[in-house]
């Protein structure tokens, strides 16, 4: 296994990074099923977490997990739901409503300025429209749970309503605000991230892409990789993380977009 001093090498080698971080979905499901048959492993993880397991995972099951500050049915999420249905996983949305809103983060920005893809132009490119639904200056740096839309609806409630645009039955999913649990495990990501990754040893599979460039790349190098290494050192095996969306399109803002089905839900 790659050691801590090799993180720069991991970040500069895509194949090495993918091998260190990710597991293919079919393989991850097989591994999860094997691990969940090992009561000693489950007890070990629970002990390492001081028996503080987030409520959705207190019952062992085959969970597919999306970890975003606010659950929203953008292209990325719709792909996640499709894969969960296809492979018989129960979809769990771990949210972080106490996290701070910032317009400098692409995903958080997309929560406040919606990207609607209509169709393709003559060049085969998506035609898009952007609709701003919050006051960015007013809420920059404020907790997401306090952010309101321009028509005074909770931003969280608005994005939850959008699931109706795609005829999703929200009862089919588990929505869980992880804010309290994260705060109990540390005040910043560097402190709590190891424990968060511990949940993906045998309690479920995380669907996520971790970027290699910019501020996201700094998080990947300084927070994610050391946390994975620490989990491996403690348990001897790595967390189950499946990349989504397809790897060669991970930085395409298309994955943060919606189609015109959501337009009637925007009260502007």
C-alpha positions as a Markdown table, in Angstrom:
| # | Residue | x | y | z |
|---|---|---|---|---|
| 1 | Unk | 0.0 | 0.0 | 0.0 |
| 2 | Unk | 1.2 | 3.5 | -0.8 |
| 3 | Unk | 2.5 | 5.4 | 2.2 |
| 4 | Unk | 2.0 | 9.0 | 3.3 |
| 5 | Unk | 5.1 | 10.4 | 1.7 |
| 6 | Unk | 3.8 | 9.3 | -1.8 |
| 7 | Unk | 0.7 | 11.5 | -1.8 |
| 8 | Unk | 2.3 | 13.8 | -4.4 |
| 9 | Unk | 2.9 | 10.8 | -6.6 |
| 10 | Unk | -0.7 | 9.6 | -6.2 |
| 11 | Unk | -2.0 | 13.0 | -7.2 |
| 12 | Unk | 0.2 | 13.1 | -10.3 |
| 13 | Unk | -0.7 | 9.6 | -11.5 |
| 14 | Unk | -4.4 | 9.1 | -12.4 |
| 15 | Unk | -4.1 | 5.3 | -12.6 |
| 16 | Unk | -2.4 | 5.2 | -9.2 |
| 17 | Unk | -5.0 | 7.5 | -7.7 |
| 18 | Unk | -7.9 | 5.5 | -9.0 |
| 19 | Unk | -6.4 | 2.3 | -7.6 |
| 20 | Unk | -5.7 | 3.8 | -4.2 |
| 21 | Unk | -9.1 | 5.5 | -3.8 |
| 22 | Unk | -11.8 | 3.7 | -5.9 |
| 23 | Unk | -13.4 | 0.3 | -6.3 |
| 24 | Unk | -15.6 | -0.7 | -9.2 |
| 25 | Unk | -19.3 | -1.0 | -8.3 |
| 26 | Unk | -19.7 | -4.7 | -9.0 |
| 27 | Unk | -16.6 | -5.5 | -7.0 |
| 28 | Unk | -17.6 | -3.1 | -4.2 |
| 29 | Unk | -21.0 | -4.8 | -3.8 |
| 30 | Unk | -19.4 | -8.2 | -3.6 |
| 31 | Unk | -16.9 | -6.9 | -1.0 |
| 32 | Unk | -19.6 | -5.2 | 1.0 |
| 33 | Unk | -21.7 | -8.4 | 1.1 |
| 34 | Unk | -18.6 | -10.4 | 2.3 |
| 35 | Unk | -17.7 | -7.8 | 5.0 |
| 36 | Unk | -21.3 | -7.6 | 6.3 |
| 37 | Unk | -21.1 | -11.4 | 7.0 |
| 38 | Unk | -18.2 | -10.7 | 9.4 |
| 39 | Unk | -19.6 | -9.7 | 12.8 |
| 40 | Unk | -16.1 | -9.2 | 14.2 |
| 41 | Unk | -15.4 | -6.6 | 11.5 |
| 42 | Unk | -18.6 | -4.8 | 12.2 |
| 43 | Unk | -17.9 | -4.8 | 15.9 |
| 44 | Unk | -14.4 | -3.4 | 15.2 |
| 45 | Unk | -15.7 | -0.5 | 13.2 |
| 46 | Unk | -18.4 | 0.3 | 15.8 |
| 47 | Unk | -15.8 | 0.2 | 18.5 |
| 48 | Unk | -13.5 | 2.6 | 16.6 |
| 49 | Unk | -16.5 | 4.9 | 16.2 |
| 50 | Unk | -17.2 | 4.7 | 19.9 |
| 51 | Unk | -20.5 | 3.0 | 19.0 |
| 52 | Unk | -21.7 | 6.3 | 17.5 |
| 53 | Unk | -23.2 | 5.1 | 14.2 |
| 54 | Unk | -25.4 | 7.5 | 12.2 |
| 55 | Unk | -29.0 | 6.4 | 12.6 |
| 56 | Unk | -29.5 | 5.1 | 9.0 |
| 57 | Unk | -26.7 | 2.6 | 9.3 |
| 58 | Unk | -27.6 | 1.1 | 12.7 |
| 59 | Unk | -29.4 | -1.6 | 10.7 |
| 60 | Unk | -26.9 | -3.4 | 8.4 |
| 61 | Unk | -28.1 | -3.4 | 4.8 |
| 62 | Unk | -26.8 | -2.7 | 1.3 |
| 63 | Unk | -26.7 | 1.1 | 1.2 |
| 64 | Unk | -25.5 | 3.2 | -1.7 |
| 65 | Unk | -24.5 | 6.6 | -0.3 |
| 66 | Unk | -24.4 | 10.1 | -1.8 |
| 67 | Unk | -22.6 | 12.7 | 0.4 |
| 68 | Unk | -23.6 | 16.2 | -0.6 |
| 69 | Unk | -24.4 | 19.2 | 1.6 |
| 70 | Unk | -27.9 | 19.3 | 0.1 |
| 71 | Unk | -29.5 | 16.5 | -1.8 |
| 72 | Unk | -30.8 | 17.6 | -5.2 |
| 73 | Unk | -31.8 | 15.7 | -8.3 |
| 74 | Unk | -29.1 | 17.1 | -10.7 |
| 75 | Unk | -27.6 | 14.9 | -13.4 |
| 76 | Unk | -25.1 | 13.4 | -11.0 |
| 77 | Unk | -27.8 | 12.4 | -8.5 |
| 78 | Unk | -30.1 | 10.9 | -11.1 |
| 79 | Unk | -27.2 | 8.7 | -12.3 |
| 80 | Unk | -26.6 | 7.7 | -8.7 |
| 81 | Unk | -30.3 | 6.7 | -8.2 |
| 82 | Unk | -30.2 | 4.8 | -11.5 |
| 83 | Unk | -27.2 | 2.8 | -10.4 |
| 84 | Unk | -28.7 | 2.1 | -7.0 |
| 85 | Unk | -31.9 | 0.8 | -8.6 |
| 86 | Unk | -29.9 | -1.3 | -11.1 |
| 87 | Unk | -27.7 | -3.0 | -8.5 |
| 88 | Unk | -30.3 | -3.4 | -5.7 |
| 89 | Unk | -28.9 | -0.8 | -3.3 |
| 90 | Unk | -30.9 | 1.4 | -0.9 |
| 91 | Unk | -30.1 | 5.1 | -1.7 |
| 92 | Unk | -29.0 | 7.2 | 1.2 |
| 93 | Unk | -28.4 | 10.9 | 1.0 |
| 94 | Unk | -26.0 | 12.1 | 3.7 |
| 95 | Unk | -26.5 | 15.9 | 3.9 |
| 96 | Unk | -24.5 | 18.6 | 5.8 |
| 97 | Unk | -27.0 | 21.4 | 6.4 |
| 98 | Unk | -24.7 | 23.2 | 8.9 |
| 99 | Unk | -21.9 | 23.6 | 6.3 |
| 100 | Unk | -21.3 | 27.1 | 5.1 |
| 101 | Unk | -22.4 | 28.3 | 1.7 |
| 102 | Unk | -19.7 | 29.6 | -0.5 |
| 103 | Unk | -20.0 | 30.7 | -4.1 |
| 104 | Unk | -16.4 | 29.6 | -4.7 |
| 105 | Unk | -17.4 | 25.9 | -4.6 |
| 106 | Unk | -18.8 | 24.7 | -7.9 |
| 107 | Unk | -21.4 | 22.4 | -6.3 |
| 108 | Unk | -22.6 | 24.9 | -3.8 |
| 109 | Unk | -22.7 | 27.6 | -6.4 |
| 110 | Unk | -24.9 | 25.3 | -8.5 |
| 111 | Unk | -27.4 | 25.1 | -5.7 |
| 112 | Unk | -27.9 | 28.9 | -5.9 |
| 113 | Unk | -27.6 | 29.3 | -9.6 |
| 114 | Unk | -29.3 | 26.5 | -11.4 |
| 115 | Unk | -28.0 | 25.2 | -14.7 |
| 116 | Unk | -30.8 | 24.1 | -17.0 |
| 117 | Unk | -29.7 | 22.1 | -20.1 |
| 118 | Unk | -32.3 | 22.3 | -22.8 |
| 119 | Unk | -30.9 | 20.2 | -25.7 |
| 120 | Unk | -27.9 | 20.1 | -28.1 |
| 121 | Unk | -26.8 | 22.8 | -30.5 |
| 122 | Unk | -25.5 | 22.2 | -34.0 |
| 123 | Unk | -22.0 | 21.5 | -32.6 |
| 124 | Unk | -23.3 | 18.8 | -30.4 |
| 125 | Unk | -22.9 | 20.9 | -27.2 |
| 126 | Unk | -25.5 | 21.4 | -24.5 |
| 127 | Unk | -27.5 | 24.6 | -24.7 |
| 128 | Unk | -27.8 | 25.9 | -21.2 |
| 129 | Unk | -29.7 | 28.5 | -19.2 |
| 130 | Unk | -28.6 | 29.7 | -15.8 |
| 131 | Unk | -31.2 | 30.9 | -13.2 |
| 132 | Unk | -30.1 | 32.6 | -10.0 |
| 133 | Unk | -32.4 | 31.8 | -7.1 |
| 134 | Unk | -30.6 | 33.2 | -4.1 |
| 135 | Unk | -28.8 | 36.4 | -3.1 |
| 136 | Unk | -25.2 | 35.3 | -3.2 |
| 137 | Unk | -23.8 | 38.3 | -1.4 |
| 138 | Unk | -26.2 | 38.0 | 1.4 |
| 139 | Unk | -25.6 | 34.3 | 2.2 |
| 140 | Unk | -21.9 | 33.8 | 1.3 |
| 141 | Unk | -20.3 | 32.3 | 4.4 |
| 142 | Unk | -23.7 | 31.6 | 6.1 |
| 143 | Unk | -24.8 | 28.0 | 7.1 |
| 144 | Unk | -26.7 | 26.4 | 4.3 |
| 145 | Unk | -29.7 | 25.7 | 6.6 |
| 146 | Unk | -30.2 | 29.5 | 6.8 |
| 147 | Unk | -30.1 | 30.2 | 3.1 |
| 148 | Unk | -33.4 | 31.3 | 1.6 |
| 149 | Unk | -34.4 | 31.5 | -2.1 |
| 150 | Unk | -35.4 | 34.9 | -3.6 |
| 151 | Unk | -39.0 | 33.9 | -2.9 |
| 152 | Unk | -38.2 | 33.2 | 0.8 |
| 153 | Unk | -38.3 | 29.4 | 0.7 |
| 154 | Unk | -35.6 | 27.4 | 2.4 |
| 155 | Unk | -33.0 | 26.4 | -0.1 |
| 156 | Unk | -33.0 | 22.9 | 1.4 |
| 157 | Unk | -36.8 | 22.6 | 1.0 |
| 158 | Unk | -36.6 | 23.8 | -2.6 |
| 159 | Unk | -34.1 | 21.2 | -3.7 |
| 160 | Unk | -36.1 | 18.5 | -1.9 |
| 161 | Unk | -39.1 | 19.6 | -3.9 |
| 162 | Unk | -37.2 | 19.2 | -7.1 |
| 163 | Unk | -37.3 | 15.4 | -6.7 |
| 164 | Unk | -41.0 | 15.6 | -7.6 |
| 165 | Unk | -40.1 | 17.1 | -11.0 |
| 166 | Unk | -38.6 | 13.7 | -11.9 |
| 167 | Unk | -41.5 | 11.7 | -10.4 |
| 168 | Unk | -39.2 | 10.3 | -7.7 |
| 169 | Unk | -40.9 | 9.0 | -4.6 |
| 170 | Unk | -38.9 | 10.5 | -1.8 |
| 171 | Unk | -40.1 | 7.6 | 0.5 |
| 172 | Unk | -37.8 | 5.4 | -1.6 |
| 173 | Unk | -34.7 | 7.2 | -0.3 |
| 174 | Unk | -33.2 | 8.0 | 3.1 |
| 175 | Unk | -32.4 | 11.6 | 3.7 |
| 176 | Unk | -30.2 | 12.2 | 6.8 |
| 177 | Unk | -28.6 | 15.5 | 8.0 |
| 178 | Unk | -25.2 | 14.4 | 9.2 |
| 179 | Unk | -24.3 | 17.8 | 10.7 |
| 180 | Unk | -24.7 | 16.7 | 14.4 |
| 181 | Unk | -22.8 | 13.5 | 13.9 |
| 182 | Unk | -19.9 | 15.2 | 12.1 |
| 183 | Unk | -19.7 | 17.9 | 14.8 |
| 184 | Unk | -19.4 | 15.1 | 17.4 |
| 185 | Unk | -16.5 | 13.6 | 15.5 |
| 186 | Unk | -14.5 | 16.9 | 14.9 |
| 187 | Unk | -14.9 | 20.6 | 14.3 |
| 188 | Unk | -13.3 | 20.5 | 10.8 |
| 189 | Unk | -13.0 | 18.0 | 7.9 |
| 190 | Unk | -9.5 | 17.1 | 8.8 |
| 191 | Unk | -10.7 | 15.9 | 12.2 |
| 192 | Unk | -13.9 | 14.1 | 11.2 |
| 193 | Unk | -13.2 | 12.7 | 7.8 |
| 194 | Unk | -11.5 | 9.6 | 8.9 |
| 195 | Unk | -14.5 | 8.6 | 10.9 |
| 196 | Unk | -16.8 | 9.4 | 8.0 |
| 197 | Unk | -14.8 | 7.1 | 5.7 |
| 198 | Unk | -15.0 | 4.4 | 8.4 |
| 199 | Unk | -18.7 | 4.1 | 7.6 |
| 200 | Unk | -17.8 | 2.9 | 4.1 |
| 201 | Unk | -15.9 | -0.2 | 5.3 |
| 202 | Unk | -19.0 | -2.3 | 5.9 |
| 203 | Unk | -22.0 | -0.1 | 6.4 |
| 204 | Unk | -22.4 | 1.1 | 2.8 |
| 205 | Unk | -20.7 | 2.2 | -0.4 |
| 206 | Unk | -19.9 | 5.9 | -1.1 |
| 207 | Unk | -20.5 | 7.2 | -4.6 |
| 208 | Unk | -18.2 | 10.2 | -5.1 |
| 209 | Unk | -15.6 | 11.7 | -7.4 |
| 210 | Unk | -12.7 | 13.4 | -5.8 |
| 211 | Unk | -11.0 | 16.0 | -8.1 |
| 212 | Unk | -7.3 | 16.5 | -8.5 |
| 213 | Unk | -7.1 | 20.2 | -9.4 |
| 214 | Unk | -7.7 | 23.6 | -7.7 |
| 215 | Unk | -9.2 | 23.9 | -4.2 |
| 216 | Unk | -10.9 | 20.5 | -4.6 |
| 217 | Unk | -7.5 | 19.0 | -5.4 |
| 218 | Unk | -6.1 | 20.5 | -2.2 |
| 219 | Unk | -8.9 | 18.8 | -0.2 |
| 220 | Unk | -8.2 | 15.5 | -2.0 |
| 221 | Unk | -4.5 | 15.6 | -1.2 |
| 222 | Unk | -4.6 | 17.1 | 2.3 |
| 223 | Unk | -7.8 | 15.6 | 3.7 |
| 224 | Unk | -9.0 | 12.6 | 1.7 |
| 225 | Unk | -5.8 | 10.7 | 1.1 |
| 226 | Unk | -4.4 | 10.9 | 4.6 |
| 227 | Unk | -7.9 | 9.8 | 6.0 |
| 228 | Unk | -8.0 | 6.8 | 3.7 |
| 229 | Unk | -4.4 | 5.9 | 4.8 |
| 230 | Unk | -5.4 | 6.2 | 8.4 |
| 231 | Unk | -8.4 | 4.0 | 7.9 |
| 232 | Unk | -6.3 | 1.4 | 6.2 |
| 233 | Unk | -3.8 | 1.5 | 9.1 |
| 234 | Unk | -6.5 | 1.0 | 11.6 |
| 235 | Unk | -8.6 | -1.6 | 9.9 |
| 236 | Unk | -6.3 | -3.1 | 7.3 |
| 237 | Unk | -8.8 | -2.6 | 4.4 |
| 238 | Unk | -9.9 | 0.5 | 2.5 |
| 239 | Unk | -13.3 | 2.2 | 2.4 |
| 240 | Unk | -15.6 | 1.3 | -0.5 |
| 241 | Unk | -15.8 | 4.4 | -2.8 |
| 242 | Unk | -17.3 | 4.2 | -6.3 |
| 243 | Unk | -16.6 | 7.0 | -8.8 |
| 244 | Unk | -19.6 | 8.8 | -10.3 |
| 245 | Unk | -20.1 | 10.2 | -12.9 |
| 246 | Unk | -17.9 | 8.7 | -15.6 |
| 247 | Unk | -14.3 | 9.5 | -14.8 |
| 248 | Unk | -13.5 | 11.4 | -18.0 |
| 249 | Unk | -16.3 | 13.9 | -17.4 |
| 250 | Unk | -16.0 | 14.5 | -13.7 |
| 251 | Unk | -15.3 | 18.3 | -14.0 |
| 252 | Unk | -18.1 | 18.9 | -16.5 |
| 253 | Unk | -20.7 | 21.2 | -15.0 |
| 254 | Unk | -23.3 | 19.1 | -16.9 |
| 255 | Unk | -23.3 | 16.9 | -13.8 |
| 256 | Unk | -24.5 | 19.8 | -11.7 |
| 257 | Unk | -27.3 | 20.5 | -14.2 |
| 258 | Unk | -31.1 | 19.9 | -14.5 |
| 259 | Unk | -33.5 | 19.8 | -17.4 |
| 260 | Unk | -36.5 | 21.9 | -18.1 |
| 261 | Unk | -38.7 | 19.7 | -15.9 |
| 262 | Unk | -37.7 | 21.8 | -12.9 |
| 263 | Unk | -38.8 | 25.2 | -14.4 |
| 264 | Unk | -42.3 | 25.1 | -12.9 |
| 265 | Unk | -40.8 | 24.6 | -9.4 |
| 266 | Unk | -38.9 | 27.9 | -9.6 |
| 267 | Unk | -41.1 | 30.7 | -8.2 |
| 268 | Unk | -39.7 | 33.6 | -10.2 |
